[in-house]
Amino acid sequence: LLKTVELNRYPDPAAKQLCEQLAQVMKVPEGQGLLLGNGSDEIIQILAMALAKPGARLMAFDPGFVMYKLIAELVGLEYVGVPLNPTDFSLDLEQALIAIRSYQPELIFIAYPNNPTGNAFDPMVIDAIIEEAEGLVIIDEAYQPFAEDTFMSRLGRHSNVMVMRTVSKLGLAGLRLGFLAGAPQWIEELNKIRLPYNINVLTQASATFALKHADVFDQQAAEIRLQRHKMQQALESINGLQVFPSRANFILFKAPAGRANGVFADLKQAGILIKNLSPVGGVLADCLRVT
């Protein structure tokens, strides 16, 4: 397939064939538009740039995906981080509503499931946040293949809600392809900021081909969910570990106080690399994440 790609030609700037394939496979509701990005990171940046103005704010939940805050600061948006409940990392609805009323953020990101905690927030709590928000609400479903639940089918109920996804967690991280689904009016405006040809010809061809075999990725995700359950049980059998429920392709656990760095180093020495979140501090102190 890739041998037939015309590398001497610029790619289709609208990536029409790929958009059609994504809409079909990802079950994007009819009448909703798509914006493609060089990974979800570029989409977050496009959204932040589109809504940036003096005094504008971006709201997300902490601990969460680091790029929300990083990009907010990069484009000059004030970042509002609402702490998750420290015991189970659930959304604190009261604090979220207070923050929305106090700051009136132009942009709210809700990761569903959340990274790095792995839990999926209560959909009813998310609905309450959507009802309160006057700004744009982005449901970041990067880990949706492992959670199965989605807000995609709800698109169109609220004009200010959009769903963001990526093919990275399907096993195609090297393609750097993310997409945003939502009202065509929003997509039209956001496309004015998107750089032309941001999705190259090799990514367009590879992703279009891969998505024609979506059943392979569905089977892979199902196997990962099964292995996640087995890993969860194995970790819970180890004395001293606090293991948090996960709907993603990773599990967060807390080691005994002061032991996280040693566990991380010992595993690395044995050729096993996991993520050490303990240096982040706060509620993630002593926490490690295994994928």
ZIJO-V627289 format. One record per residue. N is the residue number from 1. RES is the residue in one letter. PSI is psi in radians with two decimals (999 if undefined). OMEGA is omega in radians with two decimals (999 if undefined). BURIAL is 1 if it has 16 or more other ideal C-beta (glycine too) atoms within 10 Angstrom, else 0. Layout:
BEGIN
n:N res:RES psi:PSI omega:OMEGA burial:BURIAL
n:N res:RES psi:PSI omega:OMEGA burial:BURIAL
END
This chain:
BEGIN
n:1 res:L psi:-0.87 omega:-3.06 burial:0
n:2 res:L psi:-0.38 omega:3.10 burial:0
n:3 res:K psi:-0.44 omega:-3.09 burial:0
n:4 res:T psi:-0.12 omega:-3.12 burial:0
n:5 res:V psi:2.30 omega:-3.13 burial:0
n:6 res:E psi:1.63 omega:-3.08 burial:0
n:7 res:L psi:-0.27 omega:3.13 burial:0
n:8 res:N psi:-0.01 omega:3.14 burial:0
n:9 res:R psi:2.55 omega:3.03 burial:0
n:10 res:Y psi:2.61 omega:3.13 burial:0
n:11 res:P psi:2.85 omega:3.01 burial:1
n:12 res:D psi:2.03 omega:-3.07 burial:0
n:13 res:P psi:-0.45 omega:3.13 burial:0
n:14 res:A psi:-0.15 omega:-3.12 burial:0
n:15 res:A psi:0.90 omega:-3.01 burial:1
n:16 res:K psi:-0.81 omega:-3.11 burial:0
n:17 res:Q psi:-0.74 omega:3.13 burial:0
n:18 res:L psi:-0.71 omega:3.12 burial:1
n:19 res:C psi:-0.73 omega:3.12 burial:1
n:20 res:E psi:-0.73 omega:-3.13 burial:0
n:21 res:Q psi:-0.75 omega:3.12 burial:1
n:22 res:L psi:-0.80 omega:-3.12 burial:1
n:23 res:A psi:-0.68 omega:-3.13 burial:1
n:24 res:Q psi:-0.88 omega:-3.06 burial:0
n:25 res:V psi:-0.69 omega:-3.08 burial:1
n:26 res:M psi:0.06 omega:3.08 burial:1
n:27 res:K psi:0.84 omega:3.07 burial:0
n:28 res:V psi:2.21 omega:-3.10 burial:1
n:29 res:P psi:2.55 omega:3.13 burial:0
n:30 res:E psi:2.42 omega:3.14 burial:0
n:31 res:G psi:-0.15 omega:3.10 burial:0
n:32 res:Q psi:2.57 omega:-3.12 burial:1
n:33 res:G psi:2.96 omega:3.12 burial:1
n:34 res:L psi:2.42 omega:2.98 burial:1
n:35 res:L psi:2.22 omega:3.14 burial:1
n:36 res:L psi:2.56 omega:3.14 burial:1
n:37 res:G psi:2.77 omega:3.05 burial:1
n:38 res:N psi:1.32 omega:-2.98 burial:1
n:39 res:G psi:2.90 omega:3.09 burial:1
n:40 res:S psi:-0.50 omega:-3.11 burial:1
n:41 res:D psi:-0.75 omega:-3.14 burial:1
n:42 res:E psi:-0.63 omega:3.12 burial:1
n:43 res:I psi:-0.74 omega:3.07 burial:1
n:44 res:I psi:-0.74 omega:3.14 burial:1
n:45 res:Q psi:-0.75 omega:3.13 burial:1
n:46 res:I psi:-0.80 omega:3.13 burial:1
n:47 res:L psi:-0.79 omega:-3.12 burial:1
n:48 res:A psi:-0.73 omega:3.13 burial:1
n:49 res:M psi:-0.67 omega:-3.10 burial:1
n:50 res:A psi:-0.58 omega:-3.03 burial:1
n:51 res:L psi:0.06 omega:-3.13 burial:1
n:52 res:A psi:2.31 omega:3.04 burial:1
n:53 res:K psi:2.86 omega:3.14 burial:0
n:54 res:P psi:2.19 omega:3.12 burial:0
n:55 res:G psi:-0.06 omega:-3.12 burial:0
n:56 res:A psi:2.67 omega:-3.06 burial:1
n:57 res:R psi:2.57 omega:3.02 burial:1
n:58 res:L psi:2.23 omega:-3.11 burial:1
n:59 res:M psi:2.43 omega:3.05 burial:1
n:60 res:A psi:-3.06 omega:-3.03 burial:1
n:61 res:F psi:2.38 omega:-3.06 burial:1
n:62 res:D psi:2.39 omega:-0.01 burial:1
n:63 res:P psi:2.50 omega:-3.12 burial:1
n:64 res:G psi:-2.89 omega:-3.11 burial:1
n:65 res:F psi:2.17 omega:-2.99 burial:1
n:66 res:V psi:-0.42 omega:-3.06 burial:0
n:67 res:M psi:-0.40 omega:3.09 burial:1
n:68 res:Y psi:-0.91 omega:-3.12 burial:1
n:69 res:K psi:-0.74 omega:-3.10 burial:1
n:70 res:L psi:-0.82 omega:-3.11 burial:0
n:71 res:I psi:-0.64 omega:3.08 burial:1
n:72 res:A psi:-0.84 omega:-3.13 burial:1
n:73 res:E psi:-0.59 omega:-3.11 burial:0
n:74 res:L psi:-0.69 omega:-3.07 burial:0
n:75 res:V psi:0.01 omega:3.06 burial:1
n:76 res:G psi:0.30 omega:3.04 burial:0
n:77 res:L psi:2.48 omega:3.02 burial:1
n:78 res:E psi:2.25 omega:-3.12 burial:0
n:79 res:Y psi:2.26 omega:3.07 burial:1
n:80 res:V psi:1.90 omega:3.14 burial:1
n:81 res:G psi:2.07 omega:3.13 burial:1
n:82 res:V psi:2.09 omega:-3.08 burial:1
n:83 res:P psi:2.44 omega:2.98 burial:0
n:84 res:L psi:2.81 omega:3.06 burial:1
n:85 res:N psi:2.19 omega:-3.01 burial:0
n:86 res:P psi:-0.36 omega:-3.08 burial:0
n:87 res:T psi:-0.70 omega:-3.07 burial:0
n:88 res:D psi:0.10 omega:3.12 burial:0
n:89 res:F psi:0.45 omega:3.06 burial:1
n:90 res:S psi:2.85 omega:3.09 burial:1
n:91 res:L psi:2.32 omega:3.05 burial:1
n:92 res:D psi:1.69 omega:-3.03 burial:1
n:93 res:L psi:-0.74 omega:-3.12 burial:1
n:94 res:E psi:-0.81 omega:3.14 burial:0
n:95 res:Q psi:-0.63 omega:3.13 burial:0
n:96 res:A psi:-0.79 omega:-3.13 burial:1
n:97 res:L psi:-0.66 omega:3.08 burial:1
n:98 res:I psi:-0.77 omega:-3.13 burial:0
n:99 res:A psi:-0.73 omega:3.14 burial:1
n:100 res:I psi:-0.79 omega:-3.13 burial:1
n:101 res:R psi:-0.60 omega:-3.09 burial:0
n:102 res:S psi:-0.70 omega:-3.00 burial:0
n:103 res:Y psi:-0.32 omega:-3.11 burial:1
n:104 res:Q psi:1.07 omega:-3.08 burial:0
n:105 res:P psi:2.45 omega:3.07 burial:1
n:106 res:E psi:-0.42 omega:-3.01 burial:1
n:107 res:L psi:2.27 omega:3.10 burial:1
n:108 res:I psi:2.26 omega:3.05 burial:1
n:109 res:F psi:2.30 omega:3.05 burial:1
n:110 res:I psi:1.94 omega:3.13 burial:1
n:111 res:A psi:2.26 omega:-3.02 burial:1
n:112 res:Y psi:1.65 omega:0.03 burial:1
n:113 res:P psi:2.95 omega:-3.06 burial:1
n:114 res:N psi:2.58 omega:3.05 burial:1
n:115 res:N psi:2.17 omega:0.36 burial:1
n:116 res:P psi:0.18 omega:-3.00 burial:1
n:117 res:T psi:-0.46 omega:3.06 burial:1
n:118 res:G psi:-0.19 omega:-3.10 burial:1
n:119 res:N psi:2.68 omega:3.05 burial:1
n:120 res:A psi:2.20 omega:-3.10 burial:1
n:121 res:F psi:2.76 omega:3.11 burial:1
n:122 res:D psi:2.09 omega:-3.13 burial:0
n:123 res:P psi:-0.56 omega:3.13 burial:0
n:124 res:M psi:-0.59 omega:3.09 burial:0
n:125 res:V psi:-0.72 omega:3.09 burial:1
n:126 res:I psi:-0.73 omega:3.11 burial:1
n:127 res:D psi:-0.70 omega:3.14 burial:0
n:128 res:A psi:-0.64 omega:3.10 burial:0
n:129 res:I psi:-0.74 omega:3.12 burial:1
n:130 res:I psi:-0.76 omega:-3.12 burial:1
n:131 res:E psi:-0.59 omega:-3.10 burial:0
n:132 res:E psi:-0.52 omega:-3.00 burial:0
n:133 res:A psi:2.37 omega:3.01 burial:1
n:134 res:E psi:-0.38 omega:3.12 burial:0
n:135 res:G psi:-3.00 omega:-3.12 burial:1
n:136 res:L psi:2.32 omega:3.14 burial:1
n:137 res:V psi:2.14 omega:-3.13 burial:1
n:138 res:I psi:2.09 omega:3.04 burial:1
n:139 res:I psi:1.92 omega:-3.08 burial:1
n:140 res:D psi:1.82 omega:-3.07 burial:1
n:141 res:E psi:0.78 omega:-3.13 burial:1
n:142 res:A psi:-0.60 omega:-3.07 burial:1
n:143 res:Y psi:0.35 omega:-3.08 burial:1
n:144 res:Q psi:-0.64 omega:3.14 burial:1
n:145 res:P psi:-0.39 omega:-3.08 burial:1
n:146 res:F psi:-0.19 omega:3.13 burial:1
n:147 res:A psi:-0.53 omega:-3.12 burial:1
n:148 res:E psi:-0.73 omega:3.10 burial:0
n:149 res:D psi:2.63 omega:-3.10 burial:0
n:150 res:T psi:2.72 omega:3.02 burial:1
n:151 res:F psi:0.03 omega:-3.05 burial:1
n:152 res:M psi:-0.78 omega:-3.08 burial:1
n:153 res:S psi:-0.26 omega:-3.11 burial:0
n:154 res:R psi:-0.11 omega:-3.13 burial:1
n:155 res:L psi:2.42 omega:-3.11 burial:1
n:156 res:G psi:-0.36 omega:3.11 burial:0
n:157 res:R psi:-0.65 omega:3.11 burial:0
n:158 res:H psi:2.26 omega:-3.08 burial:0
n:159 res:S psi:-0.28 omega:-3.09 burial:0
n:160 res:N psi:0.24 omega:-3.13 burial:0
n:161 res:V psi:2.31 omega:3.09 burial:1
n:162 res:M psi:2.71 omega:3.14 burial:1
n:163 res:V psi:2.28 omega:3.13 burial:1
n:164 res:M psi:2.38 omega:3.10 burial:1
n:165 res:R psi:3.01 omega:3.11 burial:1
n:166 res:T psi:2.72 omega:3.02 burial:1
n:167 res:V psi:0.00 omega:-3.07 burial:1
n:168 res:S psi:-0.79 omega:-3.05 burial:1
n:169 res:K psi:-0.17 omega:3.03 burial:1
n:170 res:L psi:-0.22 omega:-3.06 burial:1
n:171 res:G psi:0.28 omega:-3.09 burial:1
n:172 res:L psi:0.66 omega:-3.06 burial:1
n:173 res:A psi:-0.55 omega:-3.11 burial:0
n:174 res:G psi:-0.31 omega:3.13 burial:0
n:175 res:L psi:-0.37 omega:-3.10 burial:1
n:176 res:R psi:1.23 omega:-3.13 burial:1
n:177 res:L psi:2.07 omega:3.01 burial:1
n:178 res:G psi:2.88 omega:3.08 burial:1
n:179 res:F psi:2.71 omega:3.14 burial:1
n:180 res:L psi:2.24 omega:3.13 burial:1
n:181 res:A psi:2.40 omega:3.13 burial:1
n:182 res:G psi:-2.92 omega:-3.07 burial:1
n:183 res:A psi:2.32 omega:-3.13 burial:1
n:184 res:P psi:-0.54 omega:3.14 burial:0
n:185 res:Q psi:-0.72 omega:3.09 burial:0
n:186 res:W psi:-0.79 omega:-3.11 burial:1
n:187 res:I psi:-0.72 omega:-3.14 burial:1
n:188 res:E psi:-0.75 omega:-3.14 burial:0
n:189 res:E psi:-0.73 omega:-3.12 burial:0
n:190 res:L psi:-0.55 omega:3.12 burial:1
n:191 res:N psi:-0.37 omega:3.11 burial:1
n:192 res:K psi:-0.38 omega:-3.14 burial:0
n:193 res:I psi:-0.53 omega:-3.11 burial:0
n:194 res:R psi:2.34 omega:3.10 burial:1
n:195 res:L psi:2.48 omega:3.14 burial:0
n:196 res:P psi:2.61 omega:3.08 burial:0
n:197 res:Y psi:0.59 omega:-3.11 burial:0
n:198 res:N psi:-0.27 omega:3.07 burial:1
n:199 res:I psi:1.89 omega:-2.99 burial:1
n:200 res:N psi:2.92 omega:-3.04 burial:1
n:201 res:V psi:-0.62 omega:-3.13 burial:1
n:202 res:L psi:-0.70 omega:3.08 burial:0
n:203 res:T psi:-0.77 omega:3.14 burial:1
n:204 res:Q psi:-0.80 omega:-3.12 burial:1
n:205 res:A psi:-0.79 omega:-3.09 burial:1
n:206 res:S psi:-0.79 omega:-3.10 burial:1
n:207 res:A psi:-0.71 omega:3.12 burial:1
n:208 res:T psi:-0.76 omega:3.11 burial:1
n:209 res:F psi:-0.83 omega:-3.08 burial:0
n:210 res:A psi:-0.72 omega:-3.09 burial:1
n:211 res:L psi:-0.30 omega:3.03 burial:1
n:212 res:K psi:-0.22 omega:3.12 burial:0
n:213 res:H psi:0.77 omega:-3.08 burial:0
n:214 res:A psi:-0.47 omega:-3.13 burial:0
n:215 res:D psi:-0.56 omega:3.11 burial:0
n:216 res:V psi:-0.74 omega:-3.13 burial:0
n:217 res:F psi:-0.58 omega:3.07 burial:1
n:218 res:D psi:-0.75 omega:3.12 burial:0
n:219 res:Q psi:-0.70 omega:3.13 burial:0
n:220 res:Q psi:-0.77 omega:3.13 burial:0
n:221 res:A psi:-0.69 omega:3.12 burial:1
n:222 res:A psi:-0.70 omega:3.11 burial:0
n:223 res:E psi:-0.70 omega:3.12 burial:0
n:224 res:I psi:-0.68 omega:3.10 burial:1
n:225 res:R psi:-0.68 omega:3.11 burial:1
n:226 res:L psi:-0.80 omega:-3.14 burial:0
n:227 res:Q psi:-0.55 omega:3.08 burial:0
n:228 res:R psi:-0.74 omega:3.13 burial:1
n:229 res:H psi:-0.75 omega:3.13 burial:0
n:230 res:K psi:-0.71 omega:3.11 burial:0
n:231 res:M psi:-0.69 omega:3.12 burial:1
n:232 res:Q psi:-0.81 omega:-3.13 burial:1
n:233 res:Q psi:-0.70 omega:-3.12 burial:0
n:234 res:A psi:-0.73 omega:3.13 burial:0
n:235 res:L psi:-0.68 omega:-3.14 burial:0
n:236 res:E psi:-0.36 omega:-3.14 burial:0
n:237 res:S psi:-0.13 omega:-3.12 burial:0
n:238 res:I psi:2.11 omega:-3.13 burial:0
n:239 res:N psi:2.39 omega:3.05 burial:0
n:240 res:G psi:-0.19 omega:3.14 burial:0
n:241 res:L psi:2.41 omega:2.96 burial:0
n:242 res:Q psi:1.99 omega:-3.04 burial:0
n:243 res:V psi:2.22 omega:-3.10 burial:1
n:244 res:F psi:2.44 omega:3.11 burial:1
n:245 res:P psi:2.50 omega:-3.08 burial:0
n:246 res:S psi:2.47 omega:2.99 burial:1
n:247 res:R psi:0.21 omega:-3.13 burial:1
n:248 res:A psi:-2.86 omega:3.10 burial:1
n:249 res:N psi:0.45 omega:3.10 burial:1
n:250 res:F psi:2.88 omega:3.11 burial:1
n:251 res:I psi:2.27 omega:3.07 burial:1
n:252 res:L psi:2.35 omega:3.06 burial:1
n:253 res:F psi:2.71 omega:-3.12 burial:1
n:254 res:K psi:2.21 omega:3.10 burial:1
n:255 res:A psi:2.88 omega:3.05 burial:1
n:256 res:P psi:2.62 omega:-3.05 burial:0
n:257 res:A psi:2.22 omega:3.08 burial:0
n:258 res:G psi:0.05 omega:-3.05 burial:0
n:259 res:R psi:-0.20 omega:-3.00 burial:1
n:260 res:A psi:-0.80 omega:-3.11 burial:1
n:261 res:N psi:-0.68 omega:3.12 burial:0
n:262 res:G psi:-0.72 omega:3.10 burial:0
n:263 res:V psi:-0.78 omega:3.14 burial:1
n:264 res:F psi:-0.81 omega:-3.11 burial:1
n:265 res:A psi:-0.71 omega:-3.14 burial:0
n:266 res:D psi:-0.74 omega:3.12 burial:0
n:267 res:L psi:-0.69 omega:3.12 burial:0
n:268 res:K psi:-0.70 omega:3.10 burial:0
n:269 res:Q psi:-0.55 omega:3.14 burial:0
n:270 res:A psi:0.05 omega:3.11 burial:0
n:271 res:G psi:0.29 omega:3.14 burial:0
n:272 res:I psi:2.05 omega:-3.10 burial:0
n:273 res:L psi:2.06 omega:3.01 burial:0
n:274 res:I psi:-3.11 omega:-3.08 burial:1
n:275 res:K psi:2.20 omega:3.11 burial:0
n:276 res:N psi:1.88 omega:-3.13 burial:1
n:277 res:L psi:-0.05 omega:-3.09 burial:1
n:278 res:S psi:-0.68 omega:3.14 burial:1
n:279 res:P psi:-0.35 omega:3.10 burial:0
n:280 res:V psi:-0.58 omega:3.10 burial:0
n:281 res:G psi:-2.92 omega:-3.12 burial:0
n:282 res:G psi:-2.37 omega:-3.11 burial:0
n:283 res:V psi:-0.22 omega:3.12 burial:1
n:284 res:L psi:0.07 omega:3.08 burial:1
n:285 res:A psi:2.34 omega:-3.14 burial:0
n:286 res:D psi:0.19 omega:-3.11 burial:1
n:287 res:C psi:2.51 omega:3.07 burial:1
n:288 res:L psi:2.68 omega:-3.13 burial:1
n:289 res:R psi:2.18 omega:3.14 burial:1
n:290 res:V psi:2.27 omega:-3.11 burial:1
n:291 res:T psi:999 omega:999 burial:0
END
